[in-house]
Amino acid sequence: MQKIVISTGGGDAPGLNAVIYAVIHSCYRLGWEVYGSRSGYKGLLNPEELQRLTLKDVEGIYATGGTILGSTNKGNPFSMPVENLAGEIQIVDISDKIMNNFQRMGFDCHIAIGGDGSLEIAHRFSLKGMPVIGVPKTIDNDLEATDRTFGFDTAVSTATEALDKLHSTAKSHDRVMVVEVMGRDSGWIALYSGISGGADVILLPEIPFDMDAVCQKITNNELHGKDYAIVVVAEGASAKGGSVINKGKGELGRSELVLGGVGEWVAAEIRQRINKDTRSLVLGHLQRGGSPTTFDRLLALRFGAAAVRMVEAGIFGHMVALSASSMVPVPLVDAIKSRKKVDLTSDKVLTARDIGICLGDYCSELKKSERTSE
Ligand code: F6P
């Protein structure tokens, strides 16, 4: 008999509930108890935020977005901002309190579902002696140690559907539509959705872009009788010699910058340089919402069931990962080492270039024979 606590941390991603569903069902089969900790570690700080999870609690949730436990991307227990009596904010380490509660409540294992930030916290608890298993979540797909994170496929589908819709309005008005997508410092969402959604230009954080190349591509479109263009820009992309546009740190206790604004910047440059009617939109949190795709559901269910098999096998301090279609344990320390970037030699990048998509670094001149308007 094991007593497990499960938490969801960081930005939500479609598939979180499917992991919880799989954990509860797998544990039920083994006769184990599972408790959900609300909003990351809140349940391990305050028992009122802890919920015993039964089959009834998770009925049908594998198909729903969000997380029934709630999530947060602020308030790292190792550096938590707390207001003192004088009203000043102090950074305190409350990890010992969480460790004590974990032991006092008789938990045997913590299954932490999260992205790099949450998995780093899980790793630090593992070093303190907490038996931890990580499950890789993020729409950004930027965890190095797993072939895929769940949530990514759904985000790409949402972005692709948006691009499909933008084509008709862009075409009707002979406009350039610039679409900013999420992904932080990695261009996975931009690349996958841009290729699948017929973008003319895709700007990635991995390739500092040159506005001359971007404008050249849009102008070249006109040589083919195409008077509109779709530009997909990753929120973490930046112009050559420029820096990533952001909105500061946002809420108290948050460790990462809030990215955003590059789409509007690119749109303004296009308007100014080639006098083309241009609009921009930010897809934002739409990419995190909604029901997980079949791919994400299945991946999340597999991660959840594999995490429980790891508990059975006594493999702690590891994250469950997808590797060449199998579920494998990877040490948490390796899982958080670095962020996965788009490989610029991969066939997806080659595909984009081969089918004429400009990736912002250059825009190859069209052959004369291809120029329909001359
Ligand atoms: O990491 C997931 C993610 O959606 C990023 O793509 C994005 O930059 C960030 O979270 C947004 O965070 P928030 O919801 O706090 O604005």
Residues whose N, C-alpha, C, O or C-beta is under 5 A from the ligand:
A	BS01	F6P	G11 D140 M182 G183 R184 L259
